[in-house]
Structures are given as structure tokens and as C-alpha cells.
Amino acid sequence: MGFRTEFNSVCKFKSEQELYELLEYGRGKMVKKGFRVYPAGQKVIAYTPDNKAIAIVRIVASIAEINFQGEEVTEVEMELVRTLTEEESRVQTALAHEMFFGEQARTGV
């Protein structure tokens, strides 16, 4: 058991519903597997399930717990700062692919 720190400014949604709630209501949450630390107050880039940069969000709270199924999970609550322009989205998506989501990031090259 241990915490994994998410200081790399990445908040990737796995659920379209969680992303929809954030964009529609200006506040939302996501649930991640494992214990993770998302520093409250930090602004991060939010990504769609298909790895496209979509918005800037502020982390409001990060709650790590063991759920009723005995799984380690972290619930991250956030508020929408603003959506990205098309150009910002294109640039951030390309950078994130190279840094986090692409083949080189997985192999450590």
C-alpha cells in the first residue's frame, strides 16, 4: 500500500459521465483506482477518455479510501476554471501524448 503522487498536471477522465458533469455544472468528481495524492488548490489540465485536453480545472479535494469492495480508491473533486480553446487543446494534447500517454512515456525512453 502506498500513495502515488499526481503532480504532473494530468486529470484524465475514464468516464464520459464524470466529464459531462464537470463541463455542464462547473463542478465534478472522478474516481481513480489506488491511493493517489492530488494537491488541493492545484490547477491541472483535464483530459477526455480518448486523451484530448479539454479544460483547466482546480482540485478542490482528494479523498483516498478503501471502498466496500476492499479496493483502494481516490475520489478527486474539482471545479472548472475554463475550457481550452481549440489551439490550446491541440498543443496540450500533443504535449501530453509525448509526456504521459505516448509509447515513449510508457517505456521510459
C-alpha positions as CSV (number, residue, x, y, z in Angstrom):
1,M,0.0,0.0,0.0
2,G,1.3,3.4,-0.9
3,F,0.4,6.8,-2.3
4,R,1.2,7.7,-5.9
5,T,1.6,11.5,-6.4
6,E,-0.1,13.2,-9.3
7,F,2.0,16.4,-9.6
8,N,2.2,16.2,-13.4
9,S,-0.8,18.3,-14.1
10,V,-2.9,15.5,-15.5
11,C,-6.5,14.7,-14.6
12,K,-7.7,12.1,-17.1
13,F,-11.3,11.1,-17.1
14,K,-12.2,7.5,-17.6
15,S,-15.9,8.1,-17.6
16,E,-17.8,10.4,-20.1
17,Q,-20.4,10.9,-17.4
18,E,-17.9,12.4,-14.9
19,L,-16.5,14.7,-17.7
20,Y,-20.0,15.7,-18.7
21,E,-20.9,16.7,-15.1
22,L,-17.8,18.8,-14.8
23,L,-18.5,20.7,-18.1
24,E,-22.2,21.0,-17.6
25,Y,-22.3,22.1,-13.9
26,G,-18.8,23.6,-13.4
27,R,-18.0,21.1,-10.6
28,G,-17.5,17.4,-10.7
29,K,-15.5,14.4,-9.4
30,M,-13.7,11.4,-10.7
31,V,-12.8,8.2,-9.0
32,K,-9.3,6.7,-9.6
33,K,-8.0,3.3,-8.6
34,G,-5.3,3.2,-6.0
35,F,-4.2,5.7,-3.4
36,R,-3.2,9.0,-5.1
37,V,-2.4,12.5,-3.9
38,Y,-3.9,15.4,-5.9
39,P,-2.9,18.6,-4.1
40,A,-5.9,20.7,-3.3
41,G,-5.9,24.1,-4.9
42,Q,-3.6,23.0,-7.8
43,K,-4.8,23.8,-11.3
44,V,-4.4,20.9,-13.8
45,I,-5.3,20.1,-17.4
46,A,-8.3,17.7,-17.7
47,Y,-8.3,15.1,-20.5
48,T,-11.1,13.2,-22.1
49,P,-11.2,9.4,-22.0
50,D,-9.5,9.5,-25.5
51,N,-6.6,11.7,-24.2
52,K,-7.7,15.0,-25.6
53,A,-7.0,18.1,-23.5
54,I,-10.3,19.8,-22.8
55,A,-10.2,22.2,-19.8
56,I,-8.3,23.7,-16.9
57,V,-9.7,22.5,-13.5
58,R,-8.8,23.3,-9.9
59,I,-8.6,20.4,-7.5
60,V,-10.9,21.1,-4.5
61,A,-10.4,17.8,-2.6
62,S,-8.7,14.5,-2.9
63,I,-10.0,11.7,-0.7
64,A,-8.2,8.3,-0.6
65,E,-10.0,5.3,1.0
66,I,-10.7,1.6,0.9
67,N,-14.2,1.1,-0.5
68,F,-16.8,-1.5,0.4
69,Q,-15.2,-4.0,-2.1
70,G,-11.9,-3.7,-0.3
71,E,-10.3,-1.7,-3.2
72,E,-8.0,1.3,-2.7
73,V,-9.6,4.3,-4.5
74,T,-9.2,8.1,-4.6
75,E,-12.1,10.4,-5.2
76,V,-11.0,13.7,-6.7
77,E,-13.4,16.7,-6.5
78,M,-12.7,19.6,-8.9
79,E,-14.2,22.8,-10.2
80,L,-14.0,24.0,-13.8
81,V,-11.7,27.0,-14.3
82,R,-12.3,27.3,-18.1
83,T,-12.5,25.2,-21.2
84,L,-9.5,25.3,-23.5
85,T,-9.5,27.0,-26.9
86,E,-9.0,24.7,-29.9
87,E,-5.4,25.8,-30.3
88,E,-4.6,25.3,-26.6
89,S,-6.3,21.9,-26.7
90,R,-4.2,20.9,-29.8
91,V,-0.9,21.9,-28.2
92,Q,-1.7,20.4,-24.7
93,T,-2.9,17.2,-26.3
94,A,0.3,16.8,-28.3
95,L,2.5,17.5,-25.3
96,A,0.6,15.1,-23.1
97,H,0.9,12.4,-25.7
98,E,4.6,12.8,-25.7
99,M,4.9,13.1,-21.9
100,F,2.2,10.8,-20.5
101,F,0.1,8.9,-23.0
102,G,2.5,8.0,-25.8
103,E,4.7,5.0,-26.3
104,Q,7.9,6.7,-25.2
105,A,6.3,7.7,-21.8
106,R,5.4,4.1,-21.1
107,T,8.9,2.7,-22.0
108,G,10.8,5.4,-20.1
109,V,12.8,6.4,-23.2
